[in-house]
Amino acid sequence: MSRTTTMTVRLGGALSDFVSANVGDDGSYENVSEYIRDLIRRDKERAEQEAFNRLKGELTHAFAAPEETYQPLTAAEVIARNRA
């Protein structure tokens, strides 16, 4: 179930001017909320892409390793290693 949360953000000076330039008749967004939601969505997508790329790099490295470098690990050992 989706829920809506209201948040208050205070901006001043250059940041406020920048947001104002991107909102309304002169900007790409109709209102500040639309602009902030788009920024959050983009940041979320960026973070997810970074996580994917990190995982992809680790898998590429692992599959390129010689067979003799593999060592058996228990699930608990993998979890402990990833928490470190």
Phi and psi in radians as a Rosetta constraint file:
Dihedral C 1 N 2 CA 2 C 2 CIRCULARHARMONIC -1.479 0.35
Dihedral N 2 CA 2 C 2 N 3 CIRCULARHARMONIC 2.489 0.35
Dihedral C 2 N 3 CA 3 C 3 CIRCULARHARMONIC -2.258 0.35
Dihedral N 3 CA 3 C 3 N 4 CIRCULARHARMONIC 2.685 0.35
Dihedral C 3 N 4 CA 4 C 4 CIRCULARHARMONIC -1.850 0.35
Dihedral N 4 CA 4 C 4 N 5 CIRCULARHARMONIC 2.342 0.35
Dihedral C 4 N 5 CA 5 C 5 CIRCULARHARMONIC -2.115 0.35
Dihedral N 5 CA 5 C 5 N 6 CIRCULARHARMONIC 2.337 0.35
Dihedral C 5 N 6 CA 6 C 6 CIRCULARHARMONIC -1.679 0.35
Dihedral N 6 CA 6 C 6 N 7 CIRCULARHARMONIC 2.284 0.35
Dihedral C 6 N 7 CA 7 C 7 CIRCULARHARMONIC -2.230 0.35
Dihedral N 7 CA 7 C 7 N 8 CIRCULARHARMONIC 2.588 0.35
Dihedral C 7 N 8 CA 8 C 8 CIRCULARHARMONIC -1.966 0.35
Dihedral N 8 CA 8 C 8 N 9 CIRCULARHARMONIC 2.281 0.35
Dihedral C 8 N 9 CA 9 C 9 CIRCULARHARMONIC -2.201 0.35
Dihedral N 9 CA 9 C 9 N 10 CIRCULARHARMONIC 2.277 0.35
Dihedral C 9 N 10 CA 10 C 10 CIRCULARHARMONIC -1.811 0.35
Dihedral N 10 CA 10 C 10 N 11 CIRCULARHARMONIC 2.208 0.35
Dihedral C 10 N 11 CA 11 C 11 CIRCULARHARMONIC -2.204 0.35
Dihedral N 11 CA 11 C 11 N 12 CIRCULARHARMONIC 2.577 0.35
Dihedral C 11 N 12 CA 12 C 12 CIRCULARHARMONIC -2.428 0.35
Dihedral N 12 CA 12 C 12 N 13 CIRCULARHARMONIC 2.892 0.35
Dihedral C 12 N 13 CA 13 C 13 CIRCULARHARMONIC 1.006 0.35
Dihedral N 13 CA 13 C 13 N 14 CIRCULARHARMONIC -2.263 0.35
Dihedral C 13 N 14 CA 14 C 14 CIRCULARHARMONIC -1.091 0.35
Dihedral N 14 CA 14 C 14 N 15 CIRCULARHARMONIC -0.638 0.35
Dihedral C 14 N 15 CA 15 C 15 CIRCULARHARMONIC -1.156 0.35
Dihedral N 15 CA 15 C 15 N 16 CIRCULARHARMONIC -0.752 0.35
Dihedral C 15 N 16 CA 16 C 16 CIRCULARHARMONIC -1.099 0.35
Dihedral N 16 CA 16 C 16 N 17 CIRCULARHARMONIC -0.738 0.35
Dihedral C 16 N 17 CA 17 C 17 CIRCULARHARMONIC -1.103 0.35
Dihedral N 17 CA 17 C 17 N 18 CIRCULARHARMONIC -0.700 0.35
Dihedral C 17 N 18 CA 18 C 18 CIRCULARHARMONIC -1.118 0.35
Dihedral N 18 CA 18 C 18 N 19 CIRCULARHARMONIC -0.789 0.35
Dihedral C 18 N 19 CA 19 C 19 CIRCULARHARMONIC -1.087 0.35
Dihedral N 19 CA 19 C 19 N 20 CIRCULARHARMONIC -0.797 0.35
Dihedral C 19 N 20 CA 20 C 20 CIRCULARHARMONIC -1.028 0.35
Dihedral N 20 CA 20 C 20 N 21 CIRCULARHARMONIC -0.618 0.35
Dihedral C 20 N 21 CA 21 C 21 CIRCULARHARMONIC -1.225 0.35
Dihedral N 21 CA 21 C 21 N 22 CIRCULARHARMONIC -0.366 0.35
Dihedral C 21 N 22 CA 22 C 22 CIRCULARHARMONIC -1.748 0.35
Dihedral N 22 CA 22 C 22 N 23 CIRCULARHARMONIC -0.012 0.35
Dihedral C 22 N 23 CA 23 C 23 CIRCULARHARMONIC -2.164 0.35
Dihedral N 23 CA 23 C 23 N 24 CIRCULARHARMONIC 2.545 0.35
Dihedral C 23 N 24 CA 24 C 24 CIRCULARHARMONIC 1.635 0.35
Dihedral N 24 CA 24 C 24 N 25 CIRCULARHARMONIC -2.769 0.35
Dihedral C 24 N 25 CA 25 C 25 CIRCULARHARMONIC -1.044 0.35
Dihedral N 25 CA 25 C 25 N 26 CIRCULARHARMONIC -0.584 0.35
Dihedral C 25 N 26 CA 26 C 26 CIRCULARHARMONIC -1.576 0.35
Dihedral N 26 CA 26 C 26 N 27 CIRCULARHARMONIC -0.173 0.35
Dihedral C 26 N 27 CA 27 C 27 CIRCULARHARMONIC -1.919 0.35
Dihedral N 27 CA 27 C 27 N 28 CIRCULARHARMONIC -3.093 0.35
Dihedral C 27 N 28 CA 28 C 28 CIRCULARHARMONIC -1.543 0.35
Dihedral N 28 CA 28 C 28 N 29 CIRCULARHARMONIC -0.181 0.35
Dihedral C 28 N 29 CA 29 C 29 CIRCULARHARMONIC -2.122 0.35
Dihedral N 29 CA 29 C 29 N 30 CIRCULARHARMONIC 2.574 0.35
Dihedral C 29 N 30 CA 30 C 30 CIRCULARHARMONIC -1.303 0.35
Dihedral N 30 CA 30 C 30 N 31 CIRCULARHARMONIC -0.584 0.35
Dihedral C 30 N 31 CA 31 C 31 CIRCULARHARMONIC -2.616 0.35
Dihedral N 31 CA 31 C 31 N 32 CIRCULARHARMONIC 2.964 0.35
Dihedral C 31 N 32 CA 32 C 32 CIRCULARHARMONIC -1.119 0.35
Dihedral N 32 CA 32 C 32 N 33 CIRCULARHARMONIC -0.695 0.35
Dihedral C 32 N 33 CA 33 C 33 CIRCULARHARMONIC -1.045 0.35
Dihedral N 33 CA 33 C 33 N 34 CIRCULARHARMONIC -0.751 0.35
Dihedral C 33 N 34 CA 34 C 34 CIRCULARHARMONIC -1.071 0.35
Dihedral N 34 CA 34 C 34 N 35 CIRCULARHARMONIC -0.728 0.35
Dihedral C 34 N 35 CA 35 C 35 CIRCULARHARMONIC -1.114 0.35
Dihedral N 35 CA 35 C 35 N 36 CIRCULARHARMONIC -0.829 0.35
Dihedral C 35 N 36 CA 36 C 36 CIRCULARHARMONIC -1.119 0.35
Dihedral N 36 CA 36 C 36 N 37 CIRCULARHARMONIC -0.753 0.35
Dihedral C 36 N 37 CA 37 C 37 CIRCULARHARMONIC -1.037 0.35
Dihedral N 37 CA 37 C 37 N 38 CIRCULARHARMONIC -0.726 0.35
Dihedral C 37 N 38 CA 38 C 38 CIRCULARHARMONIC -1.137 0.35
Dihedral N 38 CA 38 C 38 N 39 CIRCULARHARMONIC -0.719 0.35
Dihedral C 38 N 39 CA 39 C 39 CIRCULARHARMONIC -1.070 0.35
Dihedral N 39 CA 39 C 39 N 40 CIRCULARHARMONIC -0.737 0.35
Dihedral C 39 N 40 CA 40 C 40 CIRCULARHARMONIC -1.157 0.35
Dihedral N 40 CA 40 C 40 N 41 CIRCULARHARMONIC -0.759 0.35
Dihedral C 40 N 41 CA 41 C 41 CIRCULARHARMONIC -1.035 0.35
Dihedral N 41 CA 41 C 41 N 42 CIRCULARHARMONIC -0.778 0.35
Dihedral C 41 N 42 CA 42 C 42 CIRCULARHARMONIC -1.115 0.35
Dihedral N 42 CA 42 C 42 N 43 CIRCULARHARMONIC -0.717 0.35
Dihedral C 42 N 43 CA 43 C 43 CIRCULARHARMONIC -1.148 0.35
Dihedral N 43 CA 43 C 43 N 44 CIRCULARHARMONIC -0.692 0.35
Dihedral C 43 N 44 CA 44 C 44 CIRCULARHARMONIC -1.085 0.35
Dihedral N 44 CA 44 C 44 N 45 CIRCULARHARMONIC -0.788 0.35
Dihedral C 44 N 45 CA 45 C 45 CIRCULARHARMONIC -1.085 0.35
Dihedral N 45 CA 45 C 45 N 46 CIRCULARHARMONIC -0.690 0.35
Dihedral C 45 N 46 CA 46 C 46 CIRCULARHARMONIC -1.110 0.35
Dihedral N 46 CA 46 C 46 N 47 CIRCULARHARMONIC -0.786 0.35
Dihedral C 46 N 47 CA 47 C 47 CIRCULARHARMONIC -1.111 0.35
Dihedral N 47 CA 47 C 47 N 48 CIRCULARHARMONIC -0.723 0.35
Dihedral C 47 N 48 CA 48 C 48 CIRCULARHARMONIC -1.146 0.35
Dihedral N 48 CA 48 C 48 N 49 CIRCULARHARMONIC -0.672 0.35
Dihedral C 48 N 49 CA 49 C 49 CIRCULARHARMONIC -1.169 0.35
Dihedral N 49 CA 49 C 49 N 50 CIRCULARHARMONIC -0.694 0.35
Dihedral C 49 N 50 CA 50 C 50 CIRCULARHARMONIC -1.090 0.35
Dihedral N 50 CA 50 C 50 N 51 CIRCULARHARMONIC -0.753 0.35
Dihedral C 50 N 51 CA 51 C 51 CIRCULARHARMONIC -1.110 0.35
Dihedral N 51 CA 51 C 51 N 52 CIRCULARHARMONIC -0.736 0.35
Dihedral C 51 N 52 CA 52 C 52 CIRCULARHARMONIC -1.091 0.35
Dihedral N 52 CA 52 C 52 N 53 CIRCULARHARMONIC -0.805 0.35
Dihedral C 52 N 53 CA 53 C 53 CIRCULARHARMONIC -1.110 0.35
Dihedral N 53 CA 53 C 53 N 54 CIRCULARHARMONIC -0.663 0.35
Dihedral C 53 N 54 CA 54 C 54 CIRCULARHARMONIC -1.106 0.35
Dihedral N 54 CA 54 C 54 N 55 CIRCULARHARMONIC -0.806 0.35
Dihedral C 54 N 55 CA 55 C 55 CIRCULARHARMONIC -1.107 0.35
Dihedral N 55 CA 55 C 55 N 56 CIRCULARHARMONIC -0.756 0.35
Dihedral C 55 N 56 CA 56 C 56 CIRCULARHARMONIC -1.062 0.35
Dihedral N 56 CA 56 C 56 N 57 CIRCULARHARMONIC -0.731 0.35
Dihedral C 56 N 57 CA 57 C 57 CIRCULARHARMONIC -1.119 0.35
Dihedral N 57 CA 57 C 57 N 58 CIRCULARHARMONIC -0.731 0.35
Dihedral C 57 N 58 CA 58 C 58 CIRCULARHARMONIC -1.135 0.35
Dihedral N 58 CA 58 C 58 N 59 CIRCULARHARMONIC -0.726 0.35
Dihedral C 58 N 59 CA 59 C 59 CIRCULARHARMONIC -1.169 0.35
Dihedral N 59 CA 59 C 59 N 60 CIRCULARHARMONIC -0.720 0.35
Dihedral C 59 N 60 CA 60 C 60 CIRCULARHARMONIC -1.048 0.35
Dihedral N 60 CA 60 C 60 N 61 CIRCULARHARMONIC -0.776 0.35
Dihedral C 60 N 61 CA 61 C 61 CIRCULARHARMONIC -1.108 0.35
Dihedral N 61 CA 61 C 61 N 62 CIRCULARHARMONIC -0.767 0.35
Dihedral C 61 N 62 CA 62 C 62 CIRCULARHARMONIC -1.124 0.35
Dihedral N 62 CA 62 C 62 N 63 CIRCULARHARMONIC -0.751 0.35
Dihedral C 62 N 63 CA 63 C 63 CIRCULARHARMONIC -1.276 0.35
Dihedral N 63 CA 63 C 63 N 64 CIRCULARHARMONIC -0.320 0.35
Dihedral C 63 N 64 CA 64 C 64 CIRCULARHARMONIC -1.509 0.35
Dihedral N 64 CA 64 C 64 N 65 CIRCULARHARMONIC -0.201 0.35
Dihedral C 64 N 65 CA 65 C 65 CIRCULARHARMONIC -1.241 0.35
Dihedral N 65 CA 65 C 65 N 66 CIRCULARHARMONIC 2.548 0.35
Dihedral C 65 N 66 CA 66 C 66 CIRCULARHARMONIC -1.086 0.35
Dihedral N 66 CA 66 C 66 N 67 CIRCULARHARMONIC 2.591 0.35
Dihedral C 66 N 67 CA 67 C 67 CIRCULARHARMONIC -0.952 0.35
Dihedral N 67 CA 67 C 67 N 68 CIRCULARHARMONIC -0.657 0.35
Dihedral C 67 N 68 CA 68 C 68 CIRCULARHARMONIC -1.240 0.35
Dihedral N 68 CA 68 C 68 N 69 CIRCULARHARMONIC -0.204 0.35
Dihedral C 68 N 69 CA 69 C 69 CIRCULARHARMONIC -1.483 0.35
Dihedral N 69 CA 69 C 69 N 70 CIRCULARHARMONIC -0.178 0.35
Dihedral C 69 N 70 CA 70 C 70 CIRCULARHARMONIC -1.271 0.35
Dihedral N 70 CA 70 C 70 N 71 CIRCULARHARMONIC 2.493 0.35
Dihedral C 70 N 71 CA 71 C 71 CIRCULARHARMONIC -2.386 0.35
Dihedral N 71 CA 71 C 71 N 72 CIRCULARHARMONIC 2.474 0.35
Dihedral C 71 N 72 CA 72 C 72 CIRCULARHARMONIC -1.201 0.35
Dihedral N 72 CA 72 C 72 N 73 CIRCULARHARMONIC 2.430 0.35
Dihedral C 72 N 73 CA 73 C 73 CIRCULARHARMONIC -2.318 0.35
Dihedral N 73 CA 73 C 73 N 74 CIRCULARHARMONIC 2.543 0.35
Dihedral C 73 N 74 CA 74 C 74 CIRCULARHARMONIC -1.461 0.35
Dihedral N 74 CA 74 C 74 N 75 CIRCULARHARMONIC 2.870 0.35
Dihedral C 74 N 75 CA 75 C 75 CIRCULARHARMONIC -1.033 0.35
Dihedral N 75 CA 75 C 75 N 76 CIRCULARHARMONIC -0.704 0.35
Dihedral C 75 N 76 CA 76 C 76 CIRCULARHARMONIC -1.084 0.35
Dihedral N 76 CA 76 C 76 N 77 CIRCULARHARMONIC -0.677 0.35
Dihedral C 76 N 77 CA 77 C 77 CIRCULARHARMONIC -1.162 0.35
Dihedral N 77 CA 77 C 77 N 78 CIRCULARHARMONIC -0.686 0.35
Dihedral C 77 N 78 CA 78 C 78 CIRCULARHARMONIC -1.139 0.35
Dihedral N 78 CA 78 C 78 N 79 CIRCULARHARMONIC -0.780 0.35
Dihedral C 78 N 79 CA 79 C 79 CIRCULARHARMONIC -1.099 0.35
Dihedral N 79 CA 79 C 79 N 80 CIRCULARHARMONIC -0.784 0.35
Dihedral C 79 N 80 CA 80 C 80 CIRCULARHARMONIC -1.086 0.35
Dihedral N 80 CA 80 C 80 N 81 CIRCULARHARMONIC -0.732 0.35
Dihedral C 80 N 81 CA 81 C 81 CIRCULARHARMONIC -1.120 0.35
Dihedral N 81 CA 81 C 81 N 82 CIRCULARHARMONIC -0.691 0.35
Dihedral C 81 N 82 CA 82 C 82 CIRCULARHARMONIC -1.292 0.35
Dihedral N 82 CA 82 C 82 N 83 CIRCULARHARMONIC -0.383 0.35
Dihedral C 82 N 83 CA 83 C 83 CIRCULARHARMONIC -1.381 0.35
Dihedral N 83 CA 83 C 83 N 84 CIRCULARHARMONIC -0.380 0.35
